[in-house]
Amino acid sequence: MKIRTIGRHARESLKSIGRNGWMTFASVSAVTVTLILVGVFFVIMMNLNRVAETIEQDVQIRVHIDVAATKDDQGSLKSRLEAMPEVKTVKFSPKEKELQDLVKSMGEEGKAFKLFEQDNPLNDVFIVKTEKPQDTMKVAKKAEKLDYVAKVKYGQGKVEKLFSFIKASRNVGVVLIFGLLFTAIFLISNTIKITIIARRREIKIMRLVGATNGFIRWPFVLEGLWLGIIGSILPIVLIGIAYYRAYDYIGPRLTGTFIRILPFDPFVFQLSGILLLMGAVIGVWGSLMSVRKFLKV
């Protein structure tokens, strides 16, 4: 396609946006509202995903070693744990450290356990982390069957519920985002249809003088592109400002906890690019759907 032709199509699409003021407003509003909702869901889902990943990485299996196990037995057990394909790391924690951690975790009440320092009743422990958090239950069951294992702990019951909740949250988020995008495409498609109906006489004349469907289609496609881009500007600005203030307020209050939210930079700039791309795709796709039906391309 020649540059002059592209310029002509661009001018026609911009003129159409200007001529069809209320339709343009309706389309831009549809994209704006949809992308604001998509952006908010995206921010929530990405930060929930960040928190979920942090929690998943903290999930570990504690393999308590039988008190009768010798050093050689412990070495053999560690080798067998490390040989499991799902296992990432195996770290030894002596019972002295286990008692110290117990005392520290219980605060003032934990001081009573210092009486056991001379006769420590706890087991030595292998702390096992898996390559994938979802393999935790599988590895725990395998570890229970090994020799010199007194017991295995990994938060049984709670871990399964946690993984189920995380999976369900991610699936719901994806469905909602796609539903909103489909709604925006449908609204823009209908708006472009109205524009085509209003200009069908012009289109018939263009066909009579030999214009191809491609030549007729391009201004509408570009019109959808401009509508999508214009509609994405306000969501980008609003979400950027809101996230900056939220991060500035929430971030310092999470210091010292395991919860982390995504930093403003580069997350908001990446999100802005995604919203701009979504707006353009929504506009172009909505236009193509209309043009294909009415021009019978």
N, C-alpha and C positions, 0 to 999 in steps of 0.2 A: 504494500500500500504506500502511495506517495505521501510525502510530508504535507503537501498542500491539501490533500484529501483528508488527512488526519486533522489538520487545522480546521478544515471546514466542518468536520464532524464535531469537533470540540466546541466550536462556536455555536453550532446548532443545538447541541445538548445544553449549553449554558443559557441560550435564549429560551429554550423550552422550560428550564427551571424558573426563569424570570417571568415567563408568560403564565405559567400555571402556579401562581402564588400559593393558593390554599392547598393544592395537591402536594406541592413541594413541602409546605409546612407539615402536612400530615405525615409524609414519608420520613422527613427528618425527625419529627417527634417520635415516630415509631422506632426508628433506629436509636435515637437518644435514650428513650425510656428502656428499651431492651438492653442496650449496652451498659447502662447504669446498673441494671439488675444483674446482668452477666458479670460485670466488673466486681460488684459487691460479692456475689457468690464465688467468683474466682479468688478474690482476696481471702475470703473466709476459708475456702477449700485448700488453698495453697498453704495458709498458715496452720490449719488443722493437720495437713499432711506433714508439715515441718515438725509439729509437736508429736504427731504419731510416729514419725521416723525416729525422733529422739527417744520416745518411750520404747519403741521396738528395739533400738540399739542397747537399751539398758536391761532388756530381758536377758537373764542368764540362768544357767543350770548349776545348781550346787550339789556336787556329788560328794556325799559324806563317806569317808574312808573307814572301813572296819578297824577298830582299835587293835585287832590281832594282826593286822597287816604289817609286814616288815618293810624296810626301805626298798628292798628288791621287789616286793609285792606292789608297793606304791609306784615304782618305776614301770613295772609291767602294766599296771592299770592305766597309767598316764599314756603309755604307748598305744594301748588299745583304744583309748578315747581319741587320741590324735589321729588314729588310722581311719576313723569314721569320715566319709567324704563330706558330710554336712558340717563337720566341726571346723571352726576357724581358729580358735585359740583355747589352750588349756593352761590355767594358771594355778599353782599350788598355794594354798593359804593354810599355814600351820595353826594348830588349835590355840596357841598363845595369841595370835593375831585375831582369831575368831572371838576370843574372850574379850580382848580390848575393844573390838568393834561393837560387841554386845553391850558392854559397859557404857561406851560413848553414846550409842543410840538410845539408851534409856535415861540419859540425863542423870538427875539426882538419885532417882530410884536405882540406877545401875551400879551405884557405889557398893551396894550390898553384895554384888556378885564378885567383888574383889577378893572376898573370902576364899574363892575357888582358885586363886592364882597358884597356890601350892599343890592343889589336887584338882587339876582342870578336868571336868567331866565331858568337855566338848570333843568333837572329832576333828581330825585334819580334813581339809576340804579341797577338792579340785573345782575351780570355777571355770565352767565351760561356756563359750560363746559360739553360736552357730553362724555359718555364712549367711543364711537367710533366717530372720527371726521366726518365720512360719515353720521352720524345721525343729523348733524347740521341743515340742511334744514328742516328735519322732525320736530325737536323740535321747531324750529323757527315758523313754521306754527301753531303748537299747542299753542305756547305761545301767538301768535297774537289774539287768540280767547278767552283768559282769561280775566276776569274782572279786571279793574284798570290798564290795560296795554295801555300806550299812543302809543308806537311804538316799533318795534323790528328791530334791526340792526345786521347783521352778515357778511357784505360784499357780499350782494346778487349779483349774476352774476359772480363776481371774484372767489368766493369760488367754485362754480360749475365748472368753467373752470380749476381752480387749481387741483381739484380732478380728472377731466377727463385727464388732462395732465400727472399727476402722474401715473394714471392707465395705460395710453397708453405707457408711458416710460417703466414701469415695464414689460408690455407684450412684447414690441419690444425687450427689453434686453433678456428676456427668450428665445424668438424665435431665436434670433441671436446666443446665446450661444449654444442652441441645434443644430442649423444648422451647426455650426463650429465643434461640437463634432461628428456629423454624418459624416461630410466630412472626418475627421481624421480616423474614424472607417473604412470608405469606402476605403481610401488610404492604410491603413495597411492591410485590408482584401485582397486587390488586390496584395499587395506585398507578403503576405504569400501564396497566390494562385500560384504566379510565383515560389516561393520556393518549393511548393509541386509538381508542374509540373516537375521542374528540378530534383526532387528526387523520381519521381513516380516508377522508376525501383527499387530503394532501398526499397520503400514501398511494392511493389509486392513481393520482396524476403522475406521481414519480414512476410508478410501474409502467404506465402508458408511454412515457418517454424513454423507457428502457432501463430504468434503475434496477439493479439486482437487489435481492433480499438482503444480501450482505451490506450493501450501501445504505439501505433503509434501516437496517438493524443497528449499526454502529452508534448513531446518535443516542438511541435509547439505552444502549449498554453503557456508554459514557455518562449519560444522565444518571443512571443507577449508581455508577461509581462515585460521582460527585455527591449524590445524596447520602451515600454510605459514609464517605469521608467527612462531610459536614456534620452528619449526625454523630460521629465519634468524637468530635472535638470537645463538646461539653462534658461527656462522661470522663474523658481523660483528665480534664482540668479539675472537676469535682472530686473524683476518686483520688487524684494526686494530692490535692489539698487535705482531704479528709484523712488519708493514710499518713501524711506527714505529721499532722497533729496527733493522730492516734499513736503513732510510733514514738513521738516525742513525749507523750504522756505515759504510755504503757511500758515502753522499753526499760526505763530506769527502775520501775517497780518490780520488774521480773529478774533483776540482777540478784544472783545468788540462788536462783531456782533452776530446775531442770528445763523449764519452759522457755523457749526462744521463739520470737516472731521474726519474720524475714526483714532484713534491713531495708530502709527506704531506697537506698541506692545499692544495687542496680534493679531491685524488684519493680519499683514503680515505672522505671523507664522501659523495662521489658514488658510490663503489663500494658503500657501506653502503646507500644508497637503492636502487641497482640490485638488490642481493641481497635486500633486504626486498620489493621489487616482484616479483622472481623467485619468492620463497617464496610470496607471496600468489597469484600467477598459477598456480604449480605446484599449490598446494592446491585452488584453485577449479576449475581445469581437470580435475584428477584426479577431483574430486567430480562434476563435470558429466558426465564420461565414464561413471562408474558409474551415476549416477542415470538418465541417458538410456536406458541398456540395461535396468536392472531395473524402472524405472517405465514404460518404453516410451512416453516423452513424445514 
